């Protein structure tokens, strides 16, 4: 049981087995398993869709089609190769963000170190992809066409810094938005609780702020979905740069 709202951001061990090896199951690992189980259920539903599918299966197929169109529009005809990666990452972030909105749950996306490490690994993969496809020609990405020779060193430095910042900004944007939204609801909820427990007048006056908190909660659910979509769009655009060099 969580005794403090801030515990949704703390990684705690749930099970520790000491033998020849130490096996530790944390709440972070538990929620990763939950998210992976839900995603596997997605795949099972898609693979069993028939012409007489249910509304749930139609929603899943619509999500599949939306992400497919996104990848093709961002990357181009070769985007189908990277669609399984983008679709899996979108579902992972999408499910993790929605689960974090459940009271007394754990916010995976708010963990800055794992999410930023994940974005760095994707960035390294993009660099390896670009070097594999274009070899040394990949570095032409840092020199825009038609650049005067005198400005090349300056532009190369600026483009290199901009390209390198993607490694951190991709995951930092996601974790910062989720963390700030949860902290906002935590602060407002704590203030309303203190107000309503102070007196009868405070209890009556706290009804209106509760409506605002409910509206903010609905907004945070929308932001949780949008952040997964934005992460997928940015990752697709970064892959496009590695594939097409523009």
KOLZATI-274633 format. One record per residue: residue in three letters; x, y negated, z negated of N, C-alpha, C, CB in turn. Coordinates in steps of 0.2 Angstrom, whole numbers, plus 2048, in hexadecimal, padded with zeros to 3 digits. Each point is the difference from the previous one (the first is absolute). Glycine has a CB too. Example, Ala and Ser with C-alpha at 12.3 -4.5 7.8 and 13.67 -1.06 7.14 Angstrom:
ALA84281C7D97FC7FA8008047FA8007F78067FA
SER8077F580A8047FA7FF7FC7FB7FD80680380A
//
This chain:
UNK8048068007FC7FA8008047FA8007F78067FA
UNK8087F580A8037FA8007FE7FB7FB80280280C
UNK8027FC7F07FE7FB7FA8017F98028038097F8
UNK8017F580D8017FA8027FF7FF8088087FE7F6
UNK7F57FD80D8007FF8078078008037F57FA7FF
UNK8108047FE8077FF8038038078018017F57FB
UNK7FC8118028028068017FF8038077FE8027F4
UNK7FE7FB8107FF8028078077FF8047F37FE7FF
UNK8117FE7FE8067FE8048068047FD7FC7F5803
UNK80380F7F88068037FC8008088027FF7F87F7
UNK80780A80B8018078028028047F98047FD80C
UNK7F88087F38008037FA8018088017FA7F77FA
UNK80A80D8028008078017F98037FD80D800800
UNK7F18058047FA8037FE8018087FE7F97F9808
UNK80C8097FB8028077FF8088018007F4804804
UNK80F7FF7F78078018018028077FE8027F47FD
UNK8018108078028077FF8078007FF7F6804806
UNK80D7FE7F58078017FF8028078008007F57F9
UNK80480D80C8038078008077FF8037F5805801
UNK80D7FF8048067FF8038007F980480280C800
UNK7F87F28027FF7FA8047FB7FC7FC80380580B
UNK7FD7F47F67FB7FC7FD7FB7FE8058087FC7F8
UNK7F28068077FA7FE8057FC7FB7FD80080B805
UNK7FF7EF7FE7FC7FB7FD7FA7FE80480A7FC7FA
UNK7F08048047FA7FE8047FE7F97FD7FD80C803
UNK8047EF8017FE7F97FE7F97FE80380C7FD7FF
UNK7F17FE7FE7FA7FE8038007FE8077FD7FC7F5
UNK80980180D8017FE8078008068058077F77FC
UNK7FC80F8028008068047F980380080C8027FD
UNK7F17FD7FD7F98038007FB7FC8058028037F4
UNK7FF7F780D7FC7FC8048028018087FE7F77F7
UNK80980A80A8028028067FD80680380B7FA7FD
UNK7F480B7FE7FD8068027F97FF8028088077F8
UNK7F47F58047F97FF8017FF7FC8077FE7FF7F3
UNK8077FC80E7FF7FD8078018058068047F57FA
UNK80180F8058028058057FA80580180D7FF7FD
UNK7F08037FE7FA8058007FB7FC8048038067F5
UNK7FB7F480A7FB7FD8038027FF8087FD7FA7F5
UNK80980480C8028008077FF8068048087F77FD
UNK7FA80F8007FF8078037F980180180A8047FA
UNK7F27FA8017F88018017FE7FC8077FE8017F3
UNK8057F980E7FF7FC8068018048068037F57FA
UNK80380E8068028048067FC80680180B7FC7FE
UNK7F28077FC7FC8068017F97FE8038068057F6
UNK7F87F58087F97FD8028017FF8087FD7FB7F5
UNK80880280D8017FE8078018068048067F57FD
UNK7FD8108018018068047FA80480080C8007FD
UNK7EF7FF7FF7FA8048007FA7FC8038048077F6
UNK7FD7F380D7FB7FC8027FD8038068067F67FC
UNK7F380B8047FC8028067FC7FA80380080C7FB
UNK7FC7F680A7FC7FB8037FA7FE7FB80380580C
UNK7FC7FF7F07FB7FF7FB8037FE7F97F8808806
UNK80D7F47FA8037FE7FA7FC7FC7FB80B800807
UNK7F78007F37FD7FC7FB8027F88007FF80A7F9
UNK7FE7F28038027F98008077FF7FE7F47FD7FE
UNK80E8087FD8077FF7FD8058028067FB8037F4
UNK8038028108058028058017FB8057FD80C7FE
UNK7FD7F18048007FA8048047FA7FE7F5804804
UNK80B7FB7F58047FB7FD8078018017F77FD7F8
UNK80B8098078078028008038008077FE8087F7
UNK7FD7FA80E8028008078017F98027FA80B803
UNK8027F07FB8007F98018077FD7FE7F37FF800
UNK80E8037FA8077FE7FD8068028047FB8017F5
UNK80480680D8058038058017FC8067FE80B7FB
UNK7FC7F38088007FC8078037F97FF7F6807804
UNK8087F67F68027F97FF8088007FF7F57FE7FB
UNK80E8078028078007FF8038028077FF8037F4
UNK7FE8018108038028068007FA8057FC80C7FE
UNK7FF7F08028007FA8048057FB7FE7F4802802
UNK80D7FD7F78057FC7FD8078018027F87FF7F6
UNK80980880A8078028028017FF8078008087F7
UNK7FC7FA80D8007FF8088017F98027FA80A801
UNK8027F17FB8007F98028077FD7FE7F38007FF
UNK8108027FB8067FD7FE8068038037FA7FF7F5
UNK80680880C8068038038008018078028057F5
UNK7F87FC80E7FF8028077FF8078018087F7803
UNK7F980B8037FF8078028048057FC7FD7FC80C
UNK8098027F28048057FC7FD8007F980A7FE808
UNK7F17FE7F67FE8007F97FD8077FE7FE7F4801
UNK8008108037FD8067FE8058057FD7F87FF809
UNK80E8007F88068037FD8007FF7F880680080B
UNK7F97F97F48017FE7F97F98007FC80A7F9804
UNK7F18098007F97FF7FC7FF8047FA7FC7FE80B
UNK8078097F57FF8047FA8037FC7FA80080B807
UNK8067F27FA8047FD7FB7FC7FA7FD80B804805
UNK7F27F88007FD7FA7FE7F98027FC8057F980A
UNK7F880C7F97F98027FD8018037F97FC80280C
UNK8098027F38028027FA8017FB7FA80480B806
UNK8017F07FC8017FB7FC7FA7FC7FE80C800805
UNK7F07FE8007FA7FC7FF7FC8047FB8007FB80B
UNK7FF80B7F67FB8047FB8038007F97FC80780A
UNK80B7FA7F68038007F97FF7FA7FC808808805
UNK7F97F27FF7FF7FA7FC7F97FE7FF80B7FC806
UNK7F18067FF7F97FF7FF7FD8037FA7FF7FF80D
UNK8028087F37FE8047FA8037FD7FA7FE80A807
UNK8087F57F98047FE7F97FD7FA7FE80A806803
UNK7F47F58017FE7F97FE7F98017FD8077FA809
UNK7F580A7FB7F98017FD8008047F97FC80080C
UNK8088057F48008037F98027FB7FB80380B806
UNK8027F17FB8027FB7FB7FB7FB7FE80B801805
UNK7EF7FF7FF7FB7FC7FD7FB8037FC8017FA80B
UNK80080C7F47FC8047FB8027FE7F97FE80A808
UNK7FE7F57F38027FE7F98048067FD7F67F87FF
UNK80F8067FD8048057FD8048048047F88007F7
UNK8097FE80F8048048058077FD8007F6803807
UNK80E8007FE8077FE8008017FC80780480A7F8
UNK8007F08088017FD8068068028047FA7F67FB
UNK80680E80A8068028038037FB8047FC80B801
UNK8007F18038037FB8048037FA7FC7F7803808
UNK8077FC7F28037FB7FC8078017FD7F47FD7FD
UNK80E8098048078027FE8057FD8067FC80B7F9
UNK8087F08058047FC8058068058027FC7F57FB
UNK80780E8018068048017FE8068058057FD7F5
UNK7F680780A7FF8058057FD7FD8077FE8087F6
UNK7FE7F38097FD7FE8078067FC8047F57FF7FA
UNK80F7FD8038057FD8038058058037FF7F67F9
UNK80380F8038048068027FD8038068048027F5
UNK7F67FF80B7FC8038068017FC8067F88057F8
UNK8077F48078007FC8068087FF8037F67FA7FB
UNK80E8078008078008038028068048037FA7F5
UNK7FA80C8098018068037FD8008078008067F6
UNK7FA7F680B7FD7FF8068047FC8057F58017FA
UNK80E7F98038047FC8038068038037FC7F77F9
UNK80780D8038068048027FE8058068057FF7F4
UNK7F680480B7FD8048067FF7FC8067FB8077F8
UNK8037F38087FF7FC8068077FE8037F67FB7FB
UNK80F8048018077FE8028028078048027F77F6
UNK7FE80E8078028078037FD8018068028057F5
UNK7F77FA80B7FC8008078037FC8057F68037F9
UNK80B7F78058027FB8058078028037F97F77FB
UNK80C80B8018068028028008068048057FB7F6
UNK7F680A8088008068047FD7FF8077FE8067F5
UNK7FE7F580C7FD7FF8068047FB8057F58027FB
UNK80E7F98028047FB8038078007FF7F67F9800
UNK80D80B7FB8078007FF8027F97FE802809807
UNK8037F47FB8037F97FE7FB7FB80380C805800
UNK7F07FD8057FC7FB8037FA7FE7FB80280480B
UNK7FE7FF7EF7FB7FF7FB8017F97FD7FE80C7FE
UNK8087F28028027F97FD7FE7FA80480A8067FA
UNK7F47FC80C7FE7FA8057F97FD7FD80580680A
UNK7F87FE7F17FA7FE7FC8027F97FD7FB80C7FF
UNK80B7F37FF8027FA7FC8027FA8048048087F7
UNK7FC7F980F8017FB8057FA7FF80580D8027FF
UNK7EF7F98007FB7FE8048027FE8077F97FD7F6
UNK80380580F8027FF8078007F88017FB80C804
UNK80A7F28008017F98028037FC7FB7F6801807
UNK80D8027F48037FC7FA8077FD8037FA8087F7
UNK8077F28088077FD8028058047FC7FB7F4802
UNK80B80C8018068047FD8027FD7F980480380C
UNK7FC7F67F48027FD7FA7FB8027FA8057F6806
UNK7F580B7FB7FB8017FB8008087FE7F97F6804
UNK80A80E8008008077FF8028027F880280280D
UNK8047FC7F18028027F97FA7FE7FB80C7FF803
UNK7F27FB7FD7FB7FE7FB7F98048018057F4800
UNK7F980D8067FA8048018018077FE7FC7F8809
UNK80980B7F88028077FE7FF8007F980780280A
UNK7FC7FA7F28008007F97F97FF7FD80B7FB800
UNK7F18008037F97FF7FE7FC8068028017F4802
UNK80080F8047FC8068018028067FC7FF7FC80C
UNK8078057F38028057FC7FD8007F880B801807
UNK7F57F97F77FD7FF7F97F98018008097F87FD
UNK7F48068097F88018007FF8078017FE7F5805
UNK80680F7FF7FF8078018018047F98037FF80D
UNK8027FF7F08028047FA7FB7FE7FA80C7FF803
UNK7F17FB7FD7FB7FF7FB7FA8048008047F5800
UNK7FB80E8067FA8058018008067FB7FF7FC80C
UNK8078067F38018067FC7FD7FF7F980A802806
UNK7F67F87F77FD7FE7FA7F97FD80080C7FF7FC
UNK7F37FD8097FA7FC8007FA8058028067F6804
UNK7FB80F7FF7FB8058027FC8037FA80680280B
UNK7FE8007F07FE8037FA7FE7FB7FB80680A803
UNK7FE7F17FD7FF7FB7FA7FA7FC80180C7FF800
UNK7F28008077F97FD8017FA8047FD8057FB80B
UNK7FC80C7F67FB8047FE7FF8007F880280780B
UNK8047FB7F28008007F97FE7FA7FC809809801
UNK7F97F18027FF7FA7FD7F97FE80080B7FC804
UNK7F18058027F97FF8017FC8047FB8027FD80C
UNK80080A7F47FC8047FB8017FF7F9801809808
UNK8057F57F68027FF7F97FD7F97FE80B806801
UNK7F57F58037FD7FA7FE7F98008008097FA806
UNK7F380A7FE7F98017FF7FE8037FA7FF80180C
UNK8058057F27FE8037FA8017FC7FA80380B806
UNK8037F17FA8017FC7FA7FB7FA80080C803801
UNK7F27FB8047FA7FA8007FA8037FD8057FB80A
UNK7F980B7F87FA8037FD8018027F87FD80580B
UNK80A7FD7F48018017F98007FA7FB807809804
UNK7FC7F17FF8007FA7FC7F87FD7FF80C7FE805
UNK7F18028017F97FE7FF7FC8047FC8017FB80B
UNK7FF80C7F57FD8047FC8017FF7F9800808809
UNK8077F77F58027FF7F97FD7FA7FD80A806803
UNK7F67F58027FD7F97FD7F98017FF8097FA806
UNK7F38097FE7F98018007FE8047FA7FF7FF80C
UNK8058067F27FF8047FA8017FC7FA80480A807
UNK8017F27F98017FC7FA7FB7FB7FF80C802801
UNK7F17FB8057FB7FB7FF7FA8037FE8057FA809
UNK7F980C7F97F98037FF8008037F97FF80380C
UNK8077FF7F18018027F98017FB7FB80580A805
UNK7FB7F07FD8017FA7FB7FA7FE7FC8097FC808
UNK7F18047FC7FA7FE7FD7FA8018058067F77FA
UNK7F48088037FA8018048007FC8067FA8047F6
UNK8087F58098007FC8068058028057FD7F77F8
UNK80980B8068058028047FE8078048097FB7F8
UNK7F38098057FE8068037FB7FE8068018067F5
UNK7FB7F58097FB7FE8068047FC8057F67FF7F8
UNK80F7FD8068037FC8058058058047FF7F67F9
UNK8038108058048048047FD8048058068017F6
UNK7F37FE80B7FD8048058027FD8077F68037F8
UNK80A7F78098027FD8068078028027F87F67FE
UNK80D8097FE8068028028018088028047F77F9
UNK7F780D8048008078027FE8018077FD8037F4
UNK7FE7F980F7FE8008078067FE8047F47FD7FD
UNK8107FE8018067FE8048058068007FE7F47FD
UNK8038107FE8058057FF7FD8068058047FD7F4
UNK7F680480C7FD8058058017FE8077F88037F7
UNK8087F780A8017FE8078078008027F77F87FF
UNK80E8077FC8078018018028078018027F67FA
UNK7FA80E8028028088017FE8028077FE8017F4
UNK7FC7FD80F7FE8018068057FE8057F48007FD
UNK80F7FA8028057FD8058068047FF7FB7F57FF
UNK80780D7FC8068047FF7FF8078048037FB7F5
UNK7F780880B7FF8068048027FF8077F78047F8
UNK8067F680A8017FE8078087FF8027F47FB800
UNK80F8027FB8077FE8018048078007FF7F57FA
UNK7FF8108028038068008008048077FD8017F3
UNK7FD7FE8107FF8038078057FC8057F48047FD
UNK80B7F58028047FC8058078017FF7F77F8800
UNK80C8097FA8078018008038068037FF7FA7F5
UNK7FD80B80B8028068038007FF8087FB8077F7
UNK8007F580B7FF7FF8078067FB8027F4801800
UNK80E7FA7FC8057FC8028078038007FA7F77FB
UNK80780E8008068048008018048067FF8017F4
UNK7FB80280F8018048068017FB8067F88097FB
UNK8057F28058017FB8068087FE8007F47FC7FF
UNK80E8027FB8077FE8008058058027FD7F87F7
UNK80280E8068048068028008028077FE8047F5
UNK7FC7FB80E7FF8018078047FB8047F58057FF
UNK80B7F57FF8047FB8048078017FF7F77F87FE
UNK80B80A7FC8078017FF8038068057FF7FC7F4
UNK7FD80980C8018068058017FD8077FA8097F8
UNK8017F380A8007FD8078067FD8017F47FF800
UNK80F7FD7FB8067FC8018068058027FC7F77F8
UNK80480F8048058058018008048068008017F4
UNK7F97FF80F7FF8048068017FC8067F88077FA
UNK8057F38068007FB8068057FB8007F4802801
UNK80F7FC7F98057FB7FF7FD7F9801809808803
UNK7F17F77FB7FD7FA8017F98007FC8057FD80B
//
